[in-house]
Amino acid sequence: MSSIFSKLRSFFRPADLTQGTCWKTILSFSFPIIISYLLQQVYSISDAAIVGQTLTAGEVAGVNDTTSLIFIFLQFAFGVSAGFCVVTSCRVGANDDEGVRKSLATQIVLSAGLTVVLTALALALLKPMLAWINVTPENPEVYGAAFTYCAIIFGGIGAQLFYNFVCSFLRSMGDSVTPLLFLLFSTVLNVGLDLLFIIVFRWGVAGAAAATVSAQLISTVGCFIYAFTKYPKIRPLPADWKIDWQDALLHAEQGIPLGLQFSVLAVGIIVMQSVVVKFDLLDGAMVSNAAQNGFGAANKLNNLLMTPLSGLGSAMTSFTAQNMGADRADRIKKGTLQALLMMLVIAGISITAGLLLSIDGTYLKIFLSADKITEETARFGNHYLYIDLMLYVFLGFIFVMRNCVQGIGRPQFILEAGAAELVARVAVCLLLPAAFAGGEVSTAAPLSAYHALCFADPSAWIAADLVLAVPFFKNIMKMDYAYFYRSRR
């Protein structure tokens, strides 16, 4: 019995990412993160599945249309939190306990400020953003659902931001298991609240959004309490709350570019979503929901399929940053190359899973009730999915290299990669579908116009890869880290 408890304690013990065989260390550390990210997708899937099975086609279209709008703010919060913790990981690798406490205090202050700014900005821009994706009051059912869902989610940005923050902080210390357990609790809670609010209380779209925010808030509070109880050495002392603004700037230099990179990506997705809606319009009137629902269902599946790649990439941020703090450049190079090989295997599994789930419209049946699944809906969903899966390796390279480059303290390349991704995606969305349609995109456009739109994703991935290849070859492969900020701590 004592041996069982000993193994359990070792399972929950933070990992030292500067020791051991690189690929084994990365694999054991990334596995709980991948499971955590998959559970996060269950948040979205549970909302989408319950909404898709219980509400009207217009309301489902409204929720689907908001994905890109929500992404722009929540992913900024996610990126900023991950960037902040590069500083923490380096101090963990250097065994700097005081620096870790100061980093935690600094991040709490910065996160509180970001919560106020992001919440106010998101709510103020909600109506204009809905207009950007062609969701207007002229189509009241779709517009009402989209507005309600977004307003509630945006009002709860703080819960999402602080949850991402505490999870990123724990991972920077080498603990990827605790975030997994709290996310499992939160996911179960979210599904239960979805059923309660939507089916029992009949709150509709508002219930789906309220369930998500409530589950995240409860999980965030619990995770903070556990972290401070489990790791007393990270509790900030009174002196740690005297924020050194040079230190705050150091965190911002790492966090803001990664947050902006995610937000820039979201802008491109918004442009793509705005063109998707046009395939349901004729002479300015919405005559169908097939493109929105088909694309929306395929996009949700796509987000699920790319989650293991994202989890592997997230692990590499902590791995590279801890080894940077410990001056282990050799482990950074070796670990990055081994992570790329893992990425190829994971990409192959994701592609296979996606193709299997497309057989007989299986994924459509998860996200949509039978009356909403038509031959046209399946066509829009499948063609988008197949084109993305065909070039998934380029996406996998982004996830691994973006996080490795972030971990070695080169955030400017992260922002440049995001800009390249934005330019490529927007250019394809605005130019190619119209060119193949011979003018304005509408329900009358040929299928080739939709195919052209679907190539926006792979084009963006390749553009970002070209930028990230520079620090990969110049810094990681040559083990050139002379620029690193650790000397300025």
Disulfide bonds with the S-S distance in Angstrom:
none
